[in-house]
Amino acid sequence: MGAATLVAASGVGLAVDPHGQLAFALVLALVGAGWSGAFVTGTAMLADASGDAARTALVARNDLFVAVTSAGAAFAATALFARGGPESVGAAVAALAICAVVVAAALEGKAAG
């Protein structure tokens, strides 16, 4: 959930100040930190949860899913950028990340309850 929060913050930053170089550098740093936190932690948890026999295939399928999803997101962001500039990309990223944070919080609440 922390990684989604970082990505949401970076999307808001890009939407608010799309032409500021310092803000853009901060946005890229937050996206990198969010991506690293989500990907590395998620892969480690997936590997720990699987048995030795299934681990390689499971992690490979996860990597394939992440790669395909990332490519699709890159194409979508390119189309958004071409139509509305960095503000539209930032707003879309912020909206999607905020939805992810809300869903994660709801799932955590169900798991705790």
DSSP file with accessible surface (Angstrom, degrees, kcal/mol):
  #  RESIDUE AA STRUCTURE BP1 BP2  ACC     N-H-->O    O-->H-N    N-H-->O    O-->H-N    TCO  KAPPA ALPHA  PHI   PSI    X-CA   Y-CA   Z-CA
    1    1 A M     >        0   0   98      0, 0.0     4,-1.9     0, 0.0     5,-0.1   0.000 360.0 360.0 360.0 -32.0    0.0    0.0    0.0
    2    2 A G  H  >  +     0   0   51      1,-0.2     4,-2.1     2,-0.2     5,-0.2   0.889 360.0  52.7 -62.9 -38.1    2.9    2.3    0.6
    3    3 A A  H  > S+     0   0   22      1,-0.2     4,-2.3     2,-0.2    -1,-0.2   0.916 108.0  50.2 -66.0 -40.1    4.1    2.0   -3.0
    4    4 A A  H  > S+     0   0   24      1,-0.2     4,-2.5     2,-0.2    -1,-0.2   0.878 108.6  53.5 -65.1 -35.1    0.6    2.9   -4.3
    5    5 A T  H  X S+     0   0   71     -4,-1.9     4,-2.4     2,-0.2    -1,-0.2   0.916 108.1  49.7 -65.9 -40.2    0.7    6.0   -2.0
    6    6 A L  H  X S+     0   0   59     -4,-2.1     4,-2.2     2,-0.2    -2,-0.2   0.916 111.6  48.3 -63.3 -42.2    4.0    7.0   -3.5
    7    7 A V  H  X S+     0   0   41     -4,-2.3     4,-2.4     2,-0.2    -2,-0.2   0.910 110.2  52.3 -65.8 -39.0    2.7    6.6   -7.0
    8    8 A A  H  X S+     0   0   10     -4,-2.5     4,-2.3     1,-0.2    -2,-0.2   0.932 109.3  50.0 -61.4 -42.8   -0.4    8.6   -6.1
    9    9 A A  H  X S+     0   0   51     -4,-2.4     4,-2.4     1,-0.2    -1,-0.2   0.906 110.4  49.7 -63.4 -39.1    1.7   11.4   -4.7
   10   10 A S  H  X S+     0   0    2     -4,-2.2     4,-2.3     2,-0.2    -1,-0.2   0.899 109.4  51.5 -68.7 -36.8    3.8   11.5   -7.9
   11   11 A G  H  X S+     0   0    2     -4,-2.4     4,-2.2     2,-0.2    -2,-0.2   0.922 110.5  48.5 -64.6 -40.7    0.7   11.6  -10.1
   12   12 A V  H  X S+     0   0   68     -4,-2.3     4,-2.5     1,-0.2     5,-0.2   0.930 110.5  52.2 -64.2 -42.1   -0.6   14.5   -8.1
   13   13 A G  H  X S+     0   0   24     -4,-2.4     4,-2.3     1,-0.2    -2,-0.2   0.910 110.6  47.0 -61.4 -40.7    2.8   16.3   -8.4
   14   14 A L  H  < S+     0   0   22     -4,-2.3    -1,-0.2     1,-0.2    -2,-0.2   0.884 113.1  49.0 -69.4 -36.0    2.8   15.9  -12.1
   15   15 A A  H  < S+     0   0   32     -4,-2.2    -2,-0.2    75,-0.2    -1,-0.2   0.883 115.3  43.9 -70.8 -35.6   -0.8   17.1  -12.5
   16   16 A V  H  < S+     0   0  113     -4,-2.5    -2,-0.2     1,-0.2    -3,-0.2   0.916 132.2  14.2 -77.6 -45.2   -0.2   20.2  -10.3
   17   17 A D    ><  +     0   0   76     -4,-2.3     3,-0.8    -5,-0.2    -1,-0.2  -0.606  67.6 161.9-133.8  74.4    3.2   21.3  -11.7
   18   18 A P  T 3  S+     0   0   19      0, 0.0    -1,-0.1     0, 0.0    -3,-0.1   0.700  76.5  44.9 -71.7 -17.5    3.9   19.6  -15.0
   19   19 A H  T 3  S+     0   0  149      4,-0.0     2,-0.5     5,-0.0     3,-0.1   0.471  82.7 107.4-107.7  -1.2    6.5   22.0  -16.2
   20   20 A G    <>  -     0   0   17     -3,-0.8     4,-2.4     1,-0.2     5,-0.2  -0.659  56.8-153.9 -80.0 125.1    8.6   22.4  -13.1
   21   21 A Q  H  > S+     0   0  176     -2,-0.5     4,-2.3     2,-0.2     5,-0.2   0.903  94.0  47.9 -67.9 -40.5   11.9   20.7  -13.4
   22   22 A L  H  > S+     0   0  151      2,-0.2     4,-2.3     1,-0.2    -1,-0.2   0.933 113.3  48.1 -66.2 -42.9   12.4   20.1   -9.7
   23   23 A A  H  > S+     0   0   24      1,-0.2     4,-2.7     2,-0.2    -2,-0.2   0.908 111.0  51.6 -63.3 -39.4    8.9   18.8   -9.3
   24   24 A F  H  X S+     0   0   93     -4,-2.4     4,-2.5     2,-0.2    -1,-0.2   0.909 108.9  50.0 -65.5 -40.2    9.4   16.5  -12.3
   25   25 A A  H  X S+     0   0   56     -4,-2.3     4,-2.1     2,-0.2    -1,-0.2   0.913 111.9  48.4 -63.1 -41.5   12.6   15.1  -10.8
   26   26 A L  H  X S+     0   0  107     -4,-2.3     4,-2.6     2,-0.2    -2,-0.2   0.909 109.7  52.6 -64.8 -40.8   10.8   14.5   -7.5
   27   27 A V  H  X S+     0   0   11     -4,-2.7     4,-2.6     1,-0.2     5,-0.2   0.936 109.8  48.3 -60.3 -45.4    8.0   12.8   -9.3
   28   28 A L  H  X S+     0   0   98     -4,-2.5     4,-2.5     1,-0.2    -1,-0.2   0.900 111.0  50.8 -64.3 -38.2   10.4   10.5  -11.1
   29   29 A A  H  X S+     0   0   60     -4,-2.1     4,-2.5     2,-0.2    -1,-0.2   0.919 111.3  48.0 -64.7 -41.8   12.1    9.7   -7.9
   30   30 A L  H  X S+     0   0   41     -4,-2.6     4,-2.8     2,-0.2     5,-0.2   0.910 111.5  49.8 -66.1 -40.1    8.8    8.9   -6.2
   31   31 A V  H  X S+     0   0   59     -4,-2.6     4,-3.0     2,-0.2     5,-0.2   0.932 111.9  49.0 -63.8 -42.9    7.7    6.7   -9.1
   32   32 A G  H  X S+     0   0   34     -4,-2.5     4,-2.7    -5,-0.2     5,-0.2   0.925 112.9  46.7 -62.6 -42.9   11.0    4.8   -9.0
   33   33 A A  H  X S+     0   0   52     -4,-2.5     4,-2.6     2,-0.2     5,-0.2   0.921 114.4  47.6 -66.0 -42.2   10.8    4.3   -5.2
   34   34 A G  H  X S+     0   0    1     -4,-2.8     4,-2.5     2,-0.2     5,-0.2   0.929 113.5  47.7 -64.4 -43.2    7.1    3.1   -5.5
   35   35 A W  H  X S+     0   0  125     -4,-3.0     4,-3.1    -5,-0.2     5,-0.4   0.948 113.9  46.5 -63.4 -48.2    8.0    0.8   -8.4
   36   36 A S  H  X>S+     0   0   66     -4,-2.7     4,-2.2    -5,-0.2     5,-0.6   0.929 113.6  48.8 -61.8 -44.9   11.0   -0.7   -6.6
   37   37 A G  H  X5S+     0   0   33     -4,-2.6     4,-1.3    -5,-0.2     5,-0.3   0.925 117.0  41.2 -61.7 -43.6    9.1   -1.1   -3.4
   38   38 A A  H  X5S+     0   0   53     -4,-2.5     4,-2.1    -5,-0.2     5,-0.2   0.939 119.8  41.9 -71.0 -46.1    6.1   -2.8   -5.0
   39   39 A F  H  X5S+     0   0   64     -4,-3.1     4,-2.4    -5,-0.2     5,-0.2   0.949 118.5  41.2 -72.1 -49.4    8.0   -5.0   -7.4
   40   40 A V  H  X5S+     0   0   95     -4,-2.2     4,-2.3    -5,-0.4     5,-0.2   0.947 119.7  44.3 -66.2 -46.6   10.8   -6.2   -5.2
   41   41 A T  H  X<S+     0   0   80     -4,-1.3     4,-2.5    -5,-0.6     5,-0.2   0.930 114.9  48.9 -64.2 -44.6    8.6   -6.8   -2.2
   42   42 A G  H  X S+     0   0   34     -4,-2.1     4,-2.4    -5,-0.3    -1,-0.2   0.908 111.7  48.4 -62.6 -42.5    5.9   -8.4   -4.2
   43   43 A T  H  X S+     0   0   29     -4,-2.4     4,-2.6    -5,-0.2    -1,-0.2   0.914 111.9  49.6 -65.5 -41.1    8.3  -10.8   -5.9
   44   44 A A  H  X S+     0   0   48     -4,-2.3     4,-2.4    -5,-0.2    -2,-0.2   0.921 112.2  47.6 -63.9 -42.2    9.9  -11.7   -2.7
   45   45 A M  H  X S+     0   0  126     -4,-2.5     4,-1.9     2,-0.2    -2,-0.2   0.901 112.2  50.0 -65.5 -40.1    6.6  -12.4   -1.0
   46   46 A L  H  X S+     0   0   48     -4,-2.4     4,-1.0    -5,-0.2    -2,-0.2   0.927 111.8  47.6 -63.8 -43.8    5.4  -14.5   -4.0
   47   47 A A  H  < S+     0   0   19     -4,-2.6     3,-0.4     1,-0.2    -2,-0.2   0.895 112.5  49.3 -65.1 -39.9    8.6  -16.5   -4.0
   48   48 A D  H  < S+     0   0  132     -4,-2.4    -1,-0.2     1,-0.2    -2,-0.2   0.841 109.8  51.8 -67.4 -33.2    8.3  -17.1   -0.2
   49   49 A A  H  < S+     0   0   89     -4,-1.9     2,-0.2    -5,-0.2    -1,-0.2   0.659 101.2  74.1 -79.9 -16.3    4.7  -18.2   -0.5
   50   50 A S  S  < S-     0   0   16     -4,-1.0     2,-0.1    -3,-0.4     5,-0.0  -0.631  84.2-109.9 -99.8 158.3    5.4  -20.8   -3.2
   51   51 A G     >  -     0   0   48     -2,-0.2     4,-1.5     1,-0.1     3,-0.2  -0.313  34.6-103.9 -76.7 166.3    7.0  -24.2   -3.0
   52   52 A D  H  > S+     0   0  130      1,-0.2     4,-0.5     2,-0.2     3,-0.2   0.881 118.5  52.7 -59.6 -38.8   10.4  -24.9   -4.4
   53   53 A A  H  4 S+     0   0  107      1,-0.2     4,-0.3     2,-0.1    -1,-0.2   0.869 118.0  34.7 -68.5 -35.7    9.0  -26.8   -7.4
   54   54 A A  H  > S+     0   0   50     -3,-0.2     4,-2.5     1,-0.1     5,-0.2   0.563  93.4  91.7 -96.1  -9.0    6.6  -24.1   -8.5
   55   55 A R  H  X S+     0   0   79     -4,-1.5     4,-2.7     1,-0.2     5,-0.3   0.908  85.6  46.9 -58.0 -49.5    8.7  -21.0   -7.6
   56   56 A T  H  X S+     0   0  117     -4,-0.5     4,-2.3     1,-0.2    -1,-0.2   0.936 115.9  44.2 -62.1 -47.1   10.4  -20.5  -10.9
   57   57 A A  H  > S+     0   0   53     -4,-0.3     4,-2.5     2,-0.2    -1,-0.2   0.904 114.6  49.9 -65.4 -39.2    7.3  -20.8  -13.1
   58   58 A L  H  X S+     0   0   54     -4,-2.5     4,-2.2     2,-0.2    -2,-0.2   0.937 112.7  45.1 -67.1 -45.0    5.3  -18.6  -10.7
   59   59 A V  H  X S+     0   0   29     -4,-2.7     4,-2.7    -5,-0.2    -1,-0.2   0.899 112.5  52.9 -66.8 -37.3    7.9  -15.9  -10.6
   60   60 A A  H  X S+     0   0   55     -4,-2.3     4,-2.4    -5,-0.3    -2,-0.2   0.924 109.5  48.1 -64.3 -42.6    8.3  -16.1  -14.4
   61   61 A R  H  X S+     0   0  152     -4,-2.5     4,-2.5     2,-0.2    -1,-0.2   0.899 111.6  50.8 -63.9 -38.4    4.5  -15.7  -15.0
   62   62 A N  H  X S+     0   0   44     -4,-2.2     4,-2.6     2,-0.2    -2,-0.2   0.929 109.8  49.6 -63.5 -44.6    4.5  -12.8  -12.6
   63   63 A D  H  X S+     0   0   67     -4,-2.7     4,-2.5     2,-0.2    -2,-0.2   0.896 111.0  50.0 -61.7 -40.2    7.4  -11.1  -14.5
   64   64 A L  H  X S+     0   0  112     -4,-2.4     4,-2.7     2,-0.2     5,-0.3   0.936 110.7  49.3 -63.7 -45.0    5.5  -11.6  -17.8
   65   65 A F  H  X S+     0   0  138     -4,-2.5     4,-2.6     1,-0.2     5,-0.2   0.928 112.3  48.2 -59.7 -44.1    2.3  -10.1  -16.4
   66   66 A V  H  X S+     0   0   27     -4,-2.6     4,-2.7     2,-0.2    -1,-0.2   0.917 112.2  49.1 -63.8 -42.8    4.3   -7.1  -15.0
   67   67 A A  H  X S+     0   0   57     -4,-2.5     4,-2.3     2,-0.2    -2,-0.2   0.932 113.7  45.0 -64.7 -44.4    6.1   -6.6  -18.4
   68   68 A V  H  X S+     0   0   92     -4,-2.7     4,-2.4     2,-0.2    -2,-0.2   0.925 114.9  48.4 -66.2 -42.9    2.9   -6.8  -20.4
   69   69 A T  H  X S+     0   0   69     -4,-2.6     4,-2.5    -5,-0.3    -2,-0.2   0.917 111.4  50.5 -63.6 -41.1    1.0   -4.5  -18.0
   70   70 A S  H  X S+     0   0   49     -4,-2.7     4,-2.3    -5,-0.2    -1,-0.2   0.900 109.8  50.0 -64.3 -41.3    3.9   -2.0  -18.1
   71   71 A A  H  X S+     0   0   47     -4,-2.3     4,-2.2     2,-0.2    -1,-0.2   0.928 111.5  48.7 -63.9 -42.6    4.0   -2.0  -21.9
   72   72 A G  H  X S+     0   0   41     -4,-2.4     4,-2.4     1,-0.2    -2,-0.2   0.909 111.1  50.0 -62.8 -41.3    0.2   -1.4  -22.0
   73   73 A A  H  X S+     0   0   59     -4,-2.5     4,-2.8     1,-0.2    -1,-0.2   0.885 108.8  52.8 -65.0 -37.5    0.5    1.5  -19.4
   74   74 A A  H  X S+     0   0   56     -4,-2.3     4,-2.1     2,-0.2    -2,-0.2   0.918 110.3  47.1 -64.7 -42.4    3.3    3.0  -21.5
   75   75 A F  H  X S+     0   0  158     -4,-2.2     4,-2.1     2,-0.2    -2,-0.2   0.921 113.9  48.1 -63.8 -42.9    1.2    3.0  -24.6
   76   76 A A  H  X S+     0   0   55     -4,-2.4     4,-2.6     1,-0.2    -2,-0.2   0.918 111.3  50.0 -64.6 -41.6   -1.8    4.5  -22.7
   77   77 A A  H  X S+     0   0   36     -4,-2.8     4,-2.8     1,-0.2    -1,-0.2   0.880 108.4  53.7 -65.1 -36.5    0.4    7.2  -21.1
   78   78 A T  H  X S+     0   0   97     -4,-2.1     4,-2.4     2,-0.2    -1,-0.2   0.930 110.0  46.7 -63.1 -43.9    1.8    8.1  -24.5
   79   79 A A  H  X S+     0   0   55     -4,-2.1     4,-1.7     2,-0.2    -2,-0.2   0.923 113.8  48.1 -64.3 -42.9   -1.7    8.5  -25.9
   80   80 A L  H  X S+     0   0   69     -4,-2.6     4,-3.0     1,-0.2     5,-0.4   0.915 111.6  50.1 -62.7 -42.8   -2.8   10.6  -22.9
   81   81 A F  H  X S+     0   0  117     -4,-2.8     4,-2.0     1,-0.2    -2,-0.2   0.910 109.3  51.4 -63.4 -40.6    0.3   12.8  -23.2
   82   82 A A  H  < S+     0   0   86     -4,-2.4    -1,-0.2    -5,-0.2    -2,-0.2   0.856 118.3  37.7 -65.7 -34.1   -0.3   13.4  -26.9
   83   83 A R  H  < S+     0   0  230     -4,-1.7    -2,-0.2    -5,-0.2    -1,-0.2   0.856 137.7   7.8 -85.7 -39.4   -3.9   14.5  -26.2
   84   84 A G  H  X S-     0   0   38     -4,-3.0     4,-0.6     1,-0.2     3,-0.4   0.379  93.6-126.7-130.2   3.2   -3.6   16.4  -23.0
   85   85 A G  H >X  -     0   0   17     -4,-2.0     4,-1.3    -5,-0.4     3,-0.7  -0.160  58.0 -40.6  78.4-172.7    0.0   16.8  -22.0
   86   86 A P  H 3> S+     0   0   20      0, 0.0     4,-2.7     0, 0.0     5,-0.2   0.784 130.9  65.9 -64.8 -26.3    1.6   15.9  -18.7
   87   87 A E  H 3> S+     0   0   76     -3,-0.4     4,-2.5     1,-0.2     5,-0.2   0.913 101.8  47.9 -61.3 -41.9   -1.3   17.2  -16.7
   88   88 A S  H <X S+     0   0   32     -3,-0.7     4,-2.3    -4,-0.6    -1,-0.2   0.892 112.1  49.2 -68.7 -36.8   -3.6   14.5  -18.1
   89   89 A V  H  X S+     0   0   21     -4,-1.3     4,-2.7     2,-0.2     5,-0.2   0.942 112.5  48.4 -65.8 -45.3   -1.0   11.7  -17.4
   90   90 A G  H  X S+     0   0    0     -4,-2.7     4,-2.6     1,-0.2   -75,-0.2   0.913 111.8  48.8 -61.1 -42.4   -0.6   13.0  -13.9
   91   91 A A  H  X S+     0   0   54     -4,-2.5     4,-2.5    -5,-0.2    -1,-0.2   0.916 112.5  48.0 -65.7 -40.8   -4.3   13.1  -13.3
   92   92 A A  H  X S+     0   0   31     -4,-2.3     4,-2.6     2,-0.2     5,-0.2   0.929 113.4  47.1 -66.1 -43.3   -4.8    9.6  -14.6
   93   93 A V  H  X S+     0   0   50     -4,-2.7     4,-2.7     2,-0.2     5,-0.2   0.928 112.9  49.1 -63.9 -44.7   -2.0    8.2  -12.6
   94   94 A A  H  X S+     0   0    9     -4,-2.6     4,-2.6    -5,-0.2     5,-0.2   0.933 111.9  48.7 -61.4 -43.8   -3.2    9.9   -9.4
   95   95 A A  H  X S+     0   0   54     -4,-2.5     4,-2.1     1,-0.2    -2,-0.2   0.934 114.0  45.3 -63.5 -45.2   -6.8    8.6   -9.9
   96   96 A L  H  X S+     0   0  129     -4,-2.6     4,-2.1     1,-0.2    -1,-0.2   0.913 114.8  47.8 -65.3 -41.2   -5.7    5.0  -10.6
   97   97 A A  H  X S+     0   0    8     -4,-2.7     4,-2.4    -5,-0.2    -2,-0.2   0.894 109.8  51.9 -69.2 -37.8   -3.3    5.0   -7.6
   98   98 A I  H  X S+     0   0   88     -4,-2.6     4,-2.4    -5,-0.2    -1,-0.2   0.918 109.3  50.9 -64.6 -39.6   -5.8    6.5   -5.3
   99   99 A C  H  X S+     0   0   77     -4,-2.1     4,-2.6    -5,-0.2    -2,-0.2   0.915 109.6  50.9 -61.0 -41.3   -8.3    3.8   -6.3
  100  100 A A  H  X S+     0   0   48     -4,-2.1     4,-2.7     1,-0.2    -2,-0.2   0.898 109.5  50.0 -63.7 -40.2   -5.6    1.2   -5.6
  101  101 A V  H  X S+     0   0   35     -4,-2.4     4,-2.6     2,-0.2    -1,-0.2   0.924 111.4  48.6 -64.6 -42.6   -5.0    2.7   -2.1
  102  102 A V  H  X S+     0   0   93     -4,-2.4     4,-2.3     2,-0.2    -2,-0.2   0.935 113.6  46.4 -63.9 -44.5   -8.7    2.6   -1.3
  103  103 A V  H  X S+     0   0   85     -4,-2.6     4,-2.6     2,-0.2    -2,-0.2   0.929 112.9  49.8 -64.7 -43.4   -9.1   -1.0   -2.5
  104  104 A A  H  X S+     0   0   28     -4,-2.7     4,-2.4     1,-0.2    -2,-0.2   0.914 111.0  49.5 -62.4 -41.0   -5.9   -2.1   -0.6
  105  105 A A  H  X S+     0   0   46     -4,-2.6     4,-2.1     2,-0.2    -1,-0.2   0.907 111.1  49.6 -64.8 -39.5   -7.2   -0.4    2.6
  106  106 A A  H  X S+     0   0   59     -4,-2.3     4,-2.0     2,-0.2    -2,-0.2   0.914 111.7  48.5 -65.8 -39.9  -10.6   -2.1    2.2
  107  107 A L  H  X S+     0   0  107     -4,-2.6     4,-2.2     1,-0.2    -2,-0.2   0.887 110.6  50.6 -67.9 -38.1   -8.9   -5.5    1.7
  108  108 A E  H  X S+     0   0  113     -4,-2.4     4,-2.2     2,-0.2    -1,-0.2   0.882 108.7  52.8 -64.6 -38.7   -6.7   -4.9    4.8
  109  109 A G  H  X S+     0   0   46     -4,-2.1     4,-1.6     2,-0.2    -2,-0.2   0.900 110.3  47.2 -63.8 -39.1   -9.8   -4.0    6.8
  110  110 A K  H  < S+     0   0  168     -4,-2.0    -2,-0.2     2,-0.2    -1,-0.2   0.893 112.1  50.2 -68.2 -39.5  -11.5   -7.3    5.7
  111  111 A A  H  < S+     0   0   89     -4,-2.2    -2,-0.2     1,-0.2    -1,-0.2   0.871 113.4  45.4 -67.6 -35.5   -8.4   -9.3    6.5
  112  112 A A  H  <        0   0   92     -4,-2.2    -1,-0.2    -5,-0.2    -2,-0.2   0.802 360.0 360.0 -75.3 -30.4   -8.1   -7.7   10.0
  113  113 A G     <        0   0  100     -4,-1.6    -3,-0.1    -5,-0.2    -4,-0.0   0.467 360.0 360.0 -88.4 360.0  -11.8   -8.1   10.8
